[in-house]
Amino acid sequence: MPELPEVETVVRSIAPLVGRRILSAEFRGLRVLRGANPDSLAASLAGRRIAAIRRYGKFIVTSLDGGGYLLIHLGMTGRLLLGGAAGKHTHAIFTLDGGVLLYDDSRQFGSIQWSGEFPQRVARLGPEPLEISFDEFARALKARRTRIKALLLDQRFLRGLGNIYADEALFRAGIHPLAIAARIRRPRPRRLFDAIREVLAEAIAAGGSSISDYVDAEGRRGFFQLGHRVYQRTGEPCLTCGSPIRRVLVAQRSSHFCPRCQRR
């Protein structure tokens, strides 16, 4: 599933659409609309100008002149593509006054939602990891008696982190994924805070991690996967100490770590 760096890369690649007018919208996949009426949604969008495109966690929020928000979640295989021809996995076509934006999703786990008000499912998310202060982060960490990996995946704690970057940040901070958040003592909270910001910034600069279907709106793959130190490297030697990377389940998700470099 695309995480914060991948979604941020997509948002940056469609930023030139700000100011464009939506001439028409066509929805072919009712599943991604999550119960919305395709004709009503198309009518709501027709003639509206795109005022802003922002990322909130793993969501893409497009605000329109005159009010209203188009909320897109890419799910596991969703892709926004500028131009090109619609295919069998194209579930939405936005024809603009300067080009076409396609929404492709082979597994249809993504979603497209229209809201007259700022979407509540986004408003309920936790703080942005690239904006939260260390003091706020440390207080929240100290108050939670849960496994740190599970906490980092909780979008109410921080929005946008997922399996890849939680694993990579925990490795850089030297923290075991099964460690209890409230028991993480100084200076490790600071190391974790810095590691989260560093790994996200580096991944954004690299265009994200292209592990499966992910590409940006121009069809370009990211290359941060070439720098993964633990994620999906089970059995391979740690790049720091040489110990085999291990895998454990935390909150029903695979977690990759070095048993020597990452202590509880």
Secondary structure, 3 states (H helix, E strand, C coil): CCCHHHHHHHHHHCHHHCCCEEEEEEECCHHHHCCCCHHHHHHHHCCCEEEEEEEECCEEEEEECCCCEEEEECCCCEEEEECCCCCCCEEEEEEECCEEEEEEECCCCCEEEEECCCCHHHHCCCCCCCCCCHHHHHHHHHCCCCEHHHHHHCCCCCCCCCHHHHHHHHHHHCECCCCEHHHCCCCHHHHHHHHHHHHHHHHHHCCCCCCCCCCCCCCCCCCHHHHCCCCCCCCCECCCCCCECEEEEECCEEEEECCCCCEC
